[in-house]
Amino acid sequence: MDELESQVKMLSINNKEVKWMKHYSSCHKILLVGEGDFSFAACLGKAFGSAVNMVATSLYSKETMMLKYSKSATNLTELEDLGCTIIHEVDVHNMRKHPLLKQKLFDRIVFNFPATALKWSESNVRQIEKHQRLVKGFLRSCHDMLEENGEVHVTHKIKEPYCKWEIEKLAEDVGLYLVEKVWFRRSEYPGYGNKRGSGARADETFPAGNSYTFKFSRAT
């Protein structure tokens, strides 16, 4: 049994096999945004053996993404073979208006390590506010894209200065409320590489320790 297989759990629902990887199942309709090299989407798709219920998006054009990330071509090919819908040049601020997304509702909407390009240091107030605008715009877009019991998942560091982003408050401001927060361990998602995303080191990973996955839903 390889590392990926060891992370997958299987259940039988109505005589149909449902595969789980952590918080996600093969029967969930999943939207992934800010996907970088699409390695997180590829990890889920391979675990489920299908990605027909998944939509994976990137801010960048396909051409730009190919230049930034060395493994993006391999991940995209795998996702296409698994039936994933892939959409490039999706801005999380207005994604609910995208022609391929505006009629869809999702059980899980996922944004791992959201961040904007660095203009100042991470501890600079203006940079923190820049990050906050990104996250709040994403969460606002998500509000009307969720199924009745759907959740928005944001994976985020919790140490200084990242705790100053006040993720939970940003969610409350747009009508989303914390369900729970759980430790994020990259090792539980074999093949996932969390990328820096900008600058000369865009294709490098960064330490993902001391991170939580925050789960939000609409008020009940």
PyMOL commands that set and color helices and strands:
alter all, ss='L'
color gray80, all
select helices_A, chain A and resi 3-7+39-48+62-68+72-81+95-97+125-143+162-165+167-173+186-188
alter helices_A, ss='H'
color red, helices_A
select strands_A, chain A and resi 8-13+16-21+24-25+30-33+54-57+85-87+106-112+146-157+176-183+211-218
alter strands_A, ss='S'
color yellow, strands_A
deselect
rebuild
show_as cartoon
